[in-house]
């Protein structure tokens, strides 16, 4: 009974727009910027735009009609499909001739950020989508690239007297697919109509009555110099430099990181950030958080028929 209640609560957040999503896959895959790291240089976008998917040749079939091996989360490596087992038997040779056809089958249904010009100190060394260690949550965490600066989560807050979370200045961004995020500035409603600019939540400290960015602009140039000479440094010198760059950087358990923003005790004042009551409530109680924080493996229940 307890498991049934948890599952029921998890799926209550499904909107009417997902009525055609018979397998419930878009509960997770509807989020733009959902990205999985494949290697040190490659990533796999996992977002599926429902509208575009429904207009595609495969839109009338359920996801698991093709992705039959997907029965649990995480399902890394289980997304391989056999197009010729039930379908495409007559045009098998034509499809096989296009060796990359399967790799790009969802190409036009995905949205993710390809580049952000934000003068980030973190971005000098770390790639745009840096989280790869935890198979279950890496895609969800990488999704936050389009909404938050790194320091919102990775900051030793006890080193600062007073912190304020507010929108960053406008940042030039290159998207693949539909742009997503918040145009500058949501609080003043001075939106930028350009599709290549967004504003993300950033963290500031109050110094002598003035709001100051936590990041030190001087660190950006120092990081570039470090990267250029890193291979020439001794192990001890390299560690010393890295410790200096990360002196205010902290890591957290996944459950703690989620609850810091997505709970009734959120460090973010969503109303002050400009979100209306409905959106603020959604962000505090987002239904996907339970899957991320409560399970190491989650098996999909049969909720949508046979």
N, C-alpha and C positions, 0 to 999 in steps of 0.2 A: 504493500500500500504506500509506504514512504517513497519508494522508487517511482511509482506511478505519479505521485503528487509532484515530485521533482521534475519529471519529464513533462507533465502537464503545464507547470509553471514556466518551464523553459520554452515551450512552444506558444504560450499565450501572446508573446510579443510579435507574432507573425502578422503582418499587415494584410489587408485585403488584396493588395497589389501582387501578393505571392500566391494567389489562388491557383494558378496553373502550375506551380512548383510542387508537383505531386510527391516528390521524394524529399522535400524539405531542404534541399541542398543550398538554396539561396538564403537560408537563415544565416549562413556564414559567407557564402560566395557573392552575396549582393554588395558587399562593402568595397568601394573603389580603393585601390592601393593595397589590396591584399596580395602579398608577395612572399614567395618561398625562395630561399637561397639554394641554388643547385651546386654551386662551387664558389671558389674565391672570386671569380670574375663573372659568373652568370647567375641570373635569377629567373624564376618562373612566375609570371603573373597568374593569379588565381581568381581574379574578379570576373564575374559574368553579369553583363548588363541584360536584365530580364527582357526589356523591350526589344533590344536587338536580337536576343536569342530567340524570342518568340517569332520574329520575322525571318529567321534563318531556316534552312531546309530541315534542321533537326529540332526545331522549336516545338513541334507537336508531340514529341516523344519525351518520356521522362529521362532524367539524367542517368539513372541506374539501368536503363535499357541498354546503354552503351557501356557505362562504367560499372559493370556487374560485380567487380571485386571490391568495390567500396562499401564496406559494412560497418566501419568503425573510424573513429578519430583518435590518433592521427592516421591518415591513409597514404603516407608517403610511398610512392612506387606502385600503388595499387590502382592508378588511373589509366593503366594501359588497356586498350580496347581492341576487340577483334571485329573489324567492320564487316567481315565476310561470313561470320557465323550465322547471322540471321538476316542481314541486309547486304546490299552491294555485291551479290554474287555474280550478277551479269556484267557489271562494270569493274570487276576486281582488277583486271590487268591495267586499265586506265588509271586507277587510283594508285596501284603499286608503282606505276611509272613515275609518279610524283612523290619522290622519296621523302620530302618534307611536308607532305600534305597534312599528316596527322599532327605534327608539331605546331602548326599554325591554324588549327581548325577553329579555335576560339579567338583568333587574333582581333577580329573586329568587334568583339563583345567585351573587351577588357579595357580598363582605365587604370593607369598608374603614372607616377611621376618619373620622368627620365632624367631631369636635371633641375636643381634649385640653385640660383645664384644668391646665396645668403651670407657670404663672408663668414661662414661658420668655422670656428677653430676645430671643432670635431671633424668637420668634413675634409680637413687637410689630410688626415690619416685614415679616417673611417669612411667606408663607402656609403652611398645614399641609403641602402637597406642593410644595416650592419648586423641584425640579429639572426643567428643561425644555429645556436647550440641546442635549443629545446624544440624537438620535432612538433610537439603539440601546439605551442603558442607562438613560434617564430613568425608565422605569417600575420597573426593578429598584431604583434608588437610592431612589425615593420610597417603595418598600415598606418601607424601613428605619425610616420614621417610627414605626411601631408597636413597634419593638424597641430603638432607640437614641436617645439624646439627640444633638443636632447636634455637640456638642463632642467626642464620641468620635472622629469623623473630622476635623472642621474645627478642629483645635487645633494651634498652634505648640508642640509638646511640648518643644522645646529651651529654652523659657522657664521650665520647671518642673523642680525637682530630682527629685521622686519622684511618680509618678502611679499611682493605684489605680483599677481599673475595678470597679464594684460596682453593685448595684441601687439605683435611685432610690426615694424614698418613694412611697406609693400615689398614683396620679393618676386623677382622675375623667375618664372617657372616654365619648364617645357613638359607638356603632358603627352602621353599616348592615349588616345581615346578621348572621352569627355572630360573636361576639366572638373575638378572637385575641390572641396575645401571652402574657405570663406574669403570673399573679395574684401579688400581694404576699403572702408573701415566699418565693420558691422555695427558698432555702437553709435556712430554718428550717421550711419546710413549713407556715407559718401562712397558708394560702390565704384569700383573701377571696372568699366565695361570690357576691358581687354581680357582675353581668355588665358593670358599667360602670366597673370599676377595673382598672388594669394597673400593672405596674412595668417600667421600661425600664432598660437598662444606661446608666450615667452615669459620668463621670470626676471623680475627686477628687485633690487634692494633699495630701501630708503636710506639715503645718506644726506644728513644735514637738511632734511625736509625736501629733498629732491629725489626723483625716481631715477636710478642708475641701472644700466644693464649689468647683470652678473658677470657676463663675459668681458674680459679685458681685451680691448682692441690690439694691444701690443702682443698678446699671445698669438695672434694670427700670423704675424710676421716671424715670430720665434718658431712657430710650428713648421712653417715653410722651410726655414733654414735647417731645422732639425731633420726634416724629411730628406733634404738634399745631402746631408752628411751622415745620416744614421748608420749606414753600413761601414763607415770608417771609425765609428766610436767603439770603445771597449765595452764589454758587457756591463761593467759598473757605471760608466759614464752614461750609457744608454738608459739604464734603470733610473739613474738620478734625474735625467731629463724627463723621462716618462712620469716619474713620481711628481715632478714639479707641475707638469701639465695637468695631472689628475688630482691635484691636491684638494680640490673641492668636488671631486667626482665620486659618487657612491653607487653601489649596486644594491638591488633589492630582490627579495623573493617575488615571484610572479604574483602570488595572491596579494601580497602587500602593495605592490605597485598598482594593481588593478583597483583595489579598494581605496587607495589614496585619492583617486579621482571619481570613480564610479561607485559612490555610496552616499548615504545621507551625511557623512562627515567629510565630504570632499574638500580637498585643499583649494579647489577652484570654485569661485563664486559665479555660477553660471548666469545668474541674473545680472550681476555687475558686468559680465562679459558680453551682455546683449542678447542672450537667448530668452525666448519667451517661456512661460511656465510649462507648457507641454514638452518643449524640446529639452528644457532643463531636467524635467522629471525623467525623460527617456535616458538622458546621459547618466543620471545618477543610478538608474535601475536597469541599465541595458541588459537584455536577457542572455546575451552570449557570454557574459562574465561568468556565469555559473559553470558553463562547460570548461572554461579556461582554468578556473580556480579549484574546482571540486573533483575533477577526474584526471587520471593518468591515461586511461583508455575509455572512450565513450562509444558504446554500440548503438547503432541507430534502431529505434523502436519502429514497429510497423503501425504507423498512425494514419496512413493515407490509403488504406485499402490493401488488397492483395498484391 
